[in-house]
Amino acid sequence: MERHYVTFERAKLFKELGFDEPCNRFYNNNGDISDLLEPEDIKYFSNKRADVQQTFACMAPEHWQVIEWLRINHSIWISVEPNVPYTDNDWCFKIFENYRLELSLEGYNSPQEAYSAAFDFIINSNLI
């Protein structure tokens, strides 16, 4: 399986919104992603640590980490699935807040693209 990280811009926005989960990579101040951290080092890196903030701009979470953080901390669920009837590269996402459907959009070329669009909607619509 391939790891899918949120973009530098989204990572900075999620940091501002309170994302502070341990991640195995981070973005430096130029927007470049770091190498994988060793498992024993991950617990020492967070968006809030002042001594580490001088070294990097923000954590680089994988998609699944943001999805879980949104679910646990903000009661926001994201569902990505093939659009039915399925044609090549036709994915949709649904966003639920407190078990109520907020939005459903289709026409994305991959699950990763659909997740990215869902993240943008959540950020831009001030759901958190």
Backbone torsions as a table, in degrees:
resi	resn	phi	psi	omega
1	MET	NA	146.2	-179.6
2	GLU	-96.6	139.5	176.5
3	ARG	-79.7	138.3	177.6
4	HIS	-123.2	114.4	-177.9
5	TYR	-98.5	148.4	173.7
6	VAL	-69.0	155.3	179.9
7	THR	-66.6	163.5	177.7
8	PHE	-57.3	-44.5	-179.1
9	GLU	-62.4	-44.8	179.0
10	ARG	-67.5	-38.4	179.6
11	ALA	-61.1	-41.0	177.9
12	LYS	-64.4	-41.0	179.0
13	LEU	-66.2	-42.1	178.2
14	PHE	-65.3	-34.5	175.1
15	LYS	-60.1	-46.1	178.5
16	GLU	-61.7	-30.6	-179.2
17	LEU	-86.2	0.8	174.0
18	GLY	107.8	4.6	178.1
19	PHE	-65.0	123.6	-179.0
20	ASP	-147.4	41.3	179.8
21	GLU	-87.7	150.1	176.2
22	PRO	-63.0	134.5	179.5
23	CYS	-129.5	158.2	-178.8
24	ASN	-92.7	1.9	174.8
25	ARG	-144.3	162.9	174.0
26	PHE	-144.2	162.3	175.6
27	TYR	-96.7	136.4	173.8
28	ASN	-82.9	179.4	-175.3
29	ASN	-67.3	-14.6	175.7
30	ASN	-89.9	-4.0	-178.6
31	GLY	88.9	8.4	176.9
32	ASP	-86.6	141.5	-179.0
33	ILE	-86.2	142.7	-178.7
34	SER	-76.9	170.9	169.5
35	ASP	-70.8	165.8	176.9
36	LEU	-61.8	135.3	175.9
37	LEU	-81.1	154.0	174.4
38	GLU	-70.7	143.4	-177.6
39	PRO	-52.1	-37.4	-178.7
40	GLU	-72.3	-15.8	179.3
41	ASP	-91.0	-22.0	-173.1
42	ILE	-57.1	-40.2	-176.3
43	LYS	-64.1	-16.5	-178.9
44	TYR	-89.5	-8.0	-177.5
45	PHE	-106.8	127.5	174.4
46	SER	-152.8	162.9	-179.7
47	ASN	-67.8	-21.7	-173.0
48	LYS	-94.2	-15.1	-176.7
49	ARG	-70.2	116.4	-175.8
50	ALA	-62.9	-39.5	-177.8
51	ASP	-68.4	-26.0	-179.9
52	VAL	-89.6	-27.4	-178.0
53	GLN	-60.0	-25.7	177.5
54	GLN	-67.9	-26.9	-174.1
55	THR	-87.5	-32.7	-175.5
56	PHE	-140.9	162.8	-178.3
57	ALA	-81.2	-45.6	-177.9
58	CYS	-170.5	164.3	176.0
59	MET	-66.4	156.4	177.6
60	ALA	-115.2	84.7	-177.6
61	PRO	-75.0	149.4	171.2
62	GLU	-78.2	159.9	-179.4
63	HIS	-51.9	-46.7	-175.1
64	TRP	-61.0	-32.7	-179.1
65	GLN	-68.2	-40.4	177.9
66	VAL	-67.8	-41.3	179.4
67	ILE	-59.3	-46.1	179.1
68	GLU	-67.2	-40.8	178.7
69	TRP	-61.1	-43.9	178.0
70	LEU	-62.7	-41.8	-179.0
71	ARG	-66.5	-48.9	-174.6
72	ILE	-73.4	-43.5	-172.7
73	ASN	-93.7	-20.5	-174.6
74	HIS	-131.2	6.1	-179.1
75	SER	53.4	37.7	177.2
76	ILE	-112.1	123.8	-179.5
77	TRP	-109.7	136.7	174.6
78	ILE	-116.4	130.6	176.8
79	SER	-121.8	127.3	176.1
80	VAL	-120.6	132.9	-176.1
81	GLU	-153.9	161.8	175.5
82	PRO	-66.4	142.6	177.8
83	ASN	-75.2	137.1	-176.2
84	VAL	-108.9	131.3	-1.6
85	PRO	-73.0	137.2	-172.2
86	TYR	-74.5	131.9	168.8
87	THR	-122.8	165.3	-178.3
88	ASP	-51.5	134.6	175.5
89	ASN	52.6	50.8	178.9
90	ASP	-129.6	93.4	-177.7
91	TRP	-115.7	152.8	177.7
92	CYS	-131.6	160.9	172.9
93	PHE	-127.2	154.3	173.8
94	LYS	-130.2	139.5	177.2
95	ILE	-119.3	127.7	176.4
96	PHE	-116.6	133.5	173.2
97	GLU	-119.2	124.5	-176.2
98	ASN	50.0	43.6	175.8
99	TYR	68.7	13.3	177.7
100	ARG	-112.1	130.6	-179.7
101	LEU	-65.1	123.1	178.1
102	GLU	-95.7	-40.7	-174.4
103	LEU	-161.7	146.2	172.8
104	SER	-138.5	120.2	179.8
105	LEU	-130.7	147.7	-177.4
106	GLU	-126.9	172.7	174.0
107	GLY	100.4	25.0	179.7
108	TYR	-97.8	150.0	-173.4
109	ASN	-81.5	-14.0	-178.8
110	SER	-158.4	161.9	175.0
111	PRO	-59.1	-38.9	-178.5
112	GLN	-63.7	-39.6	177.8
113	GLU	-65.4	-38.7	178.4
114	ALA	-66.1	-42.6	176.6
115	TYR	-61.2	-43.3	179.9
116	SER	-61.1	-41.9	177.9
117	ALA	-64.7	-38.3	177.6
118	ALA	-64.2	-42.3	177.6
119	PHE	-60.2	-43.2	179.6
120	ASP	-61.9	-42.8	178.8
121	PHE	-61.0	-45.2	-178.8
122	ILE	-60.8	-44.4	-179.7
123	ILE	-66.9	-48.7	-174.0
124	ASN	-73.4	-22.6	-179.0
125	SER	-96.2	4.8	178.0
126	ASN	57.0	38.8	175.4
127	LEU	-68.2	-23.7	175.6
128	ILE	-125.1	NA	NA
